[in-house]
């Protein structure tokens, strides 16, 4: 069954963010730019029509980054300068330690209307 338009995934990527960043597999992703610890830009092969698309993110760290107590980890997208029709910038960090870090598995799925 083929999906088109709103039902189709516009881009997706599974990449290694630890050490030398490398794409394991993708659809419509040309490259990953590494800006430093846990900070990446996902670049599209074919641009989206605009920056009004949805992104779902997931990751797996190489170690348990929780400190004592209830540590929280988060992935956040940067402000408007890091979100465009050609790609988006994301940062992975530990809230308690207030530090970004490289995950061994980072996944993103993008849905756009056109």
VENJOPE-V737792 format. One record per residue. N is the residue number from 1. RES is the residue in one small letter. SS is DSSP state (A for helix, B for strand, O for the rest). Layout:
<<N:RES:SS> <N:RES:SS>>
This chain:
<<1:x:O> <2:x:O> <3:x:O> <4:x:O> <5:x:A> <6:x:A> <7:x:A> <8:x:O> <9:x:O> <10:x:O> <11:x:B> <12:x:B> <13:x:B> <14:x:B> <15:x:B> <16:x:B> <17:x:O> <18:x:O> <19:x:O> <20:x:O> <21:x:O> <22:x:B> <23:x:B> <24:x:B> <25:x:B> <26:x:B> <27:x:B> <28:x:O> <29:x:B> <30:x:B> <31:x:B> <32:x:B> <33:x:B> <34:x:B> <35:x:B> <36:x:B> <37:x:O> <38:x:O> <39:x:B> <40:x:B> <41:x:B> <42:x:B> <43:x:B> <44:x:B> <45:x:O> <46:x:O> <47:x:O> <48:x:O> <49:x:O> <50:x:O> <51:x:O> <52:x:O> <53:x:O> <54:x:B> <55:x:B> <56:x:B> <57:x:B> <58:x:B> <59:x:B> <60:x:B> <61:x:O> <62:x:O> <63:x:O> <64:x:O> <65:x:O> <66:x:O> <67:x:O> <68:x:O> <69:x:O> <70:x:O> <71:x:O> <72:x:O> <73:x:B> <74:x:B> <75:x:B> <76:x:B> <77:x:B> <78:x:O> <79:x:O> <80:x:A> <81:x:A> <82:x:A> <83:x:B> <84:x:B> <85:x:O> <86:x:O> <87:x:B> <88:x:B> <89:x:B> <90:x:B> <91:x:B> <92:x:B> <93:x:B> <94:x:B> <95:x:O> <96:x:O> <97:x:O> <98:x:O> <99:x:B> <100:x:B> <101:x:O> <102:x:O> <103:x:O> <104:x:O> <105:x:B> <106:x:B> <107:x:B> <108:x:B> <109:x:B> <110:x:B> <111:x:B> <112:x:O> <113:x:O> <114:x:O>>
